[in-house]
Amino acid sequence: MSNKEYLTTILGKFGVSSDEINVILLEQDILPNGEVNGKNEITTLKKAIYYQLPLMLAGMQNVSEGGYSISWNLDGIKLWYSALAKDLGLPDNLVPKPTARGKSPW
């Protein structure tokens, strides 16, 4: 299986296009036709998804026009991303970080 085939299999279920997968490969400096032979390659591809997915989500919108619509399961993608971050031992960048506000005399 090639790097592009792996990403297409993983991200295709979320509606990520072939062009968007090409961008992930290009921006993460991964050869599309490189072979996935084991855990090292899979980890590299998972990290590529981890780093690119928050950027992609920022531009995803539900679109409806002339009887044709594209809807994203953003909650599903975010849950999957959280599991991916945990699997890689990296922080979940899609969960808002709590912030302290104001001063309390108590």
C-alpha positions in Angstrom: 0.0 0.0 0.0 1.3 3.5 -0.9 1.3 6.5 1.4 -1.4 8.1 -0.6 -3.6 4.9 -0.5 -3.2 4.7 3.3 -4.3 8.4 3.8 -7.1 7.9 1.3 -8.4 4.9 3.2 -8.1 6.6 6.6 -9.4 10.1 5.6 -11.8 9.1 2.8 -14.5 8.1 5.3 -14.5 11.8 6.4 -14.9 13.1 2.8 -11.3 14.4 2.5 -10.6 14.8 -1.2 -7.7 13.5 -3.2 -6.4 17.0 -3.7 -6.5 17.6 0.1 -4.6 14.4 0.6 -2.0 15.5 -1.9 -1.6 18.7 0.1 -1.0 16.8 3.3 1.6 14.7 1.6 3.3 17.7 0.1 3.3 19.8 3.2 4.6 17.0 5.4 7.3 16.1 2.8 6.0 12.5 2.2 6.3 10.8 -1.1 2.8 9.8 -2.4 4.0 6.5 -3.9 6.3 5.5 -1.0 5.4 2.2 0.5 3.8 1.6 3.9 5.8 -1.3 5.2 5.3 -1.1 8.9 4.8 0.8 12.1 7.4 3.5 11.4 5.6 4.5 8.2 2.2 4.4 9.8 3.3 6.6 12.6 4.8 9.1 10.2 1.4 9.2 8.3 -0.6 9.5 11.5 1.6 12.4 12.5 1.0 14.0 9.1 -2.7 13.8 9.7 -2.3 15.1 13.3 -0.5 18.2 12.2 -2.6 19.0 9.1 -6.1 18.1 10.2 -6.7 21.2 12.5 -5.7 23.4 9.5 -8.1 21.6 7.2 -11.0 21.8 9.7 -10.7 25.5 9.9 -11.8 25.7 6.2 -14.4 23.0 6.2 -18.0 24.2 5.9 -21.3 22.6 5.2 -22.4 23.7 1.7 -25.8 23.4 0.0 -26.4 24.6 -3.5 -29.0 23.7 -6.2 -30.0 20.4 -4.6 -26.4 19.3 -3.9 -25.0 19.4 -0.5 -21.8 18.5 1.3 -21.9 18.0 5.0 -19.0 17.2 7.3 -19.3 15.1 10.4 -17.2 17.6 12.4 -18.0 16.0 15.8 -16.9 12.6 14.4 -13.7 14.0 13.0 -12.9 15.7 16.3 -13.5 12.5 18.3 -11.3 10.6 15.8 -8.6 13.3 16.1 -8.7 13.1 19.9 -8.2 9.4 19.7 -5.3 9.9 17.2 -3.7 12.5 19.5 -3.9 10.1 22.4 -2.5 7.2 20.4 0.5 9.4 19.4 1.0 10.8 22.9 0.5 14.3 21.6 -1.9 17.1 22.9 -5.4 17.3 21.4 -5.3 20.7 19.6 -9.0 20.7 18.9 -10.1 20.8 22.5 -10.2 24.3 23.9 -7.8 24.8 26.7 -9.4 26.2 29.9 -8.4 29.7 30.9 -8.6 31.4 34.2 -10.6 34.6 34.2 -10.8 37.4 36.7 -9.9 37.5 40.4 -12.0 36.1 43.1 -11.6 37.3 46.7 -12.4 33.8 47.9 
